[in-house]
């Protein structure tokens, strides 16, 4: 009997990003990565297609990318399984989901000089309650404290327009796209304060359609846990963009932001 390695194919290559592995430039946040010390890359992404109230781990052992294959860290996965807090997603769910995959080519590119010396820990994050965000944050905080671990949190920002069923507009900001930017930047500055409660309250108040709000919530709770023990951290956003500028009710746009958490 041969041992077959379970691989997750790069299912969105060619449609969502280049299948050739040619990346025009590394996004700003990836320039913060130090491949010489990074040994594990945790990637937390939201579930877009399946209802999930907890976090899920992949059944795959290898994630394919157009550059080279990435190995899943089976030791960390085994430790996470032992907690009883994780579900196993199907390979189909894994390949349908884009939130983690979108970061794989950039991870591979940023880590290219040490490509045989690191593994990945993909975690699909469900629609978690506040108490679950705290629980997963606490659990992952010990990994976040280790300088050889890199955490990547996958999220867009505001999805605005009738097709997203979200049309919040503050007229005092002027054009619609300015209102969207103001709303996003309010959320971004709250994330920079690293206070999970403030971020939860912001989401309750404005209902901003930030698809990675739960992965962000888990990170903020992990940070809060580490700060209790005196670890100093700061988060800053490096970049913000909108897919287009909305000026009327027929328009729609998606916002993107990139930031970096530095642990001192």
N, C-alpha and C positions, 0 to 999 in steps of 0.2 A: 504494500500500500504506500503510495507516495504522499508526502505531506504537501498539500497545496497551500500556497500563501494567498490569503484573501486580500485582493487589491481593490481599492476604490479608484475607479477611472476618473480622469479629468473631464467630467461630463459637460462642463460649460466652456471648455477651451474651444476657440474658434467662433463662439457666439458672444460670450461675455468678455473675453479677453483673447489675446493672440495665442494661437495653437503652436506657434513656432518657438515660443519661449523668448521672443525678442520684446523686452520691456524698454520702452523709450527712456524712462527715467524712474528711479525709485521714488515713491511718494516720500514727502518730507519726513514723516514719522519713522520710516524705515532707516533713515540715515542715522538715527540715534542708536541703532543696534550695533553692539560690539560682538562680532562673531568669535573673537578669540576667547571670550569668557562664557558665551551662551552655550549651554549643553542641552537644554530642554525648552521647547517653545509651546506654551499653552495657548490654544486658540479657542476663545469663547464666542459662539455665534448664536443668534436667535433662530428659532424654528419658524419658518414661513409657511410650511405646507401641512404639518401634522400637529394636531392638538397635543400639547405636552404640558403637564403641570409640574414636572420635575426636570432634572437634567439627564441627558442621555449620552452614552458612550458608543463609539463606532464598533461594528463587528470586524472591521478591516484590520490588517496588520501593516499595510503599506498604502500610502496615498500617492497616486501618480501625479506628476506635474509635467508640463512640456520641457522643463529643464532636467530634472532628475527625480527619482522616487524618494519620498520621505517616509521614514520608519516611525510607527507609533510606539511610544515608550510603554512596553508591556508591564514593566515593574510598577510604574505610577498607576497605570490602568488597574492592575491587581489590587493596589492599595485603595483606590477609589471604589472598586467593586465591593471590597470588604466592608465598607461603611453602610451598605444597603440603601444608599440614597440615590443610586443611579439606575436608569433603565437602559436597555440595549436597543439602539435603533436598528432597523433593518438596513441592509446594504442599499436597497431601493430608496429609502428615505434619505440616506446619507448622500447618494448620488443626485437626488432631486434637489437637495438643499444647496444654495449658492453661498450662504453667509460665511461659512468657513473656507470653502474652496477659493473664494476670491482673494484670500490672503496667502494661499500656498505658493503661487509663482513669485510673489514679492519676498516671502520668507526664504524660498530656495535661492533667490538672487542675493538677498542680503547675507545669507549664510554660506554662499558658494565657496569661499576660501577655506571653510572648515566643514565641507559637506558630509564627511564620514564621521563626524564627531558629535552630532546632535540628533535628538529625536523630537517628535511632536506629541502633544497631548490635546487632541480635539475634543471639545465638550459642546454639545448642542444644548442650549438653555431654553427651557420652556417658559410658559407664562406664570412666573413664580409669584407667590404671595410675598408680602414684606417679610414675614417670619422665615420663609424659605430662602429669600435672598440673604438674610442674616446667617442662616445655617450654612449655606454653601460658601458664603464669604469667609466665615470662621474656618471652615474646613480647608479652603484654598489658601488661607493667609500664611500658613507655614511654608507653602511653596513660593508664594510671592516674596517672602522674606529672604529667600535664597538667591544670591546674586547671579547664580548660573542659570536661573530660570527667567525666561522672557514671557510676558503675558501680552497677547494681542486680543483686543476686544473689538468685535465686528459690529458696526452700526452705521446706518444713515442718520440724517436728522429729518427735519420736517418733510413729510409727503403732503403737499398742498394741492387742493383742487377737488372738483366734484367727483372725479374718478376715484379719489382716495377717501371720499366722504369726510373731508376736513377742510373747512374754509374760514378758519379764524382770521379776523381782520381788524386791526386797530387803526382806524382812520387817521389818528393823530400822527402816525408815522409816515403818511404820504402814500406813495404807490404800494400796491399789495406786496411786492417783493421786498420792500423795505420793512414792512410789518413782519414778514416771515423772518427776515434777517434779525430783527430786533428780538423776536420770540426765541429763535435759535440761540442767539448770543446770550440771552438771559439764562437759558438752560446750560450753556457752556460755562458761564461764569460760576454757576452753582456747582457744576461738576468740579471746577477748579478749586472750589472751597473744600472738596473732599468730604462733604457731609451727606450721608445717604438719606437722612430724614428730609433735608431741604429739597433734594432732588425728587423724592417721592411726592412731597407737597406741591412742587412745581408741576409735576405730571398730572396730579389730581386737579389742579386749578385750571391748567390750560389744555390738558389732553393732547399735548404735542405728539405727533405721530413719529416718534423716534423708535425705529424698529428694534434697536438693540438696547432698549431701556432696561431689560432684565439682566443681560450680561453686564451693563454699566452698573446696575444696582449691586450685583454680586461683587464686582471690583471695589466699589465704594465701601461695601461692608467689610471686605478683606482688609482694606486700608485702615478703616476705623479700628479693627481688631489689632492691627500692628501698632497703631499710634498709641494704644493703651500701654503698650510695653516700651514706649519712648522712642520708637523708630521715627525719624523725620522723613517726610515725603512731600514733594510738590508736583502738581499736575499743571501743565500749560498746553493750551491749544496752539497749533502752529499754522493752521490753514483752515479756510472756510470757503465754500463755493456753492452755487446753485446751478442746477442743470439748465435752467432758463429763468428769465425775469418775468414773473407774473404781473400783468397790469389789469386784467379783467377776469370776470368770473368763469370764462371758458378756459382760461389757461390752467396749466398744472406744472408743478416742478418738484424736484427732490433736492434736498440740501445735503451736503457732505462736509464733514469736518475731520481733521486729524490732529491728535494731540499725543503727548508723551508724559508718562508718570516716571519721575526720577526718585529713587529711594536713596537717601544719603547714608 
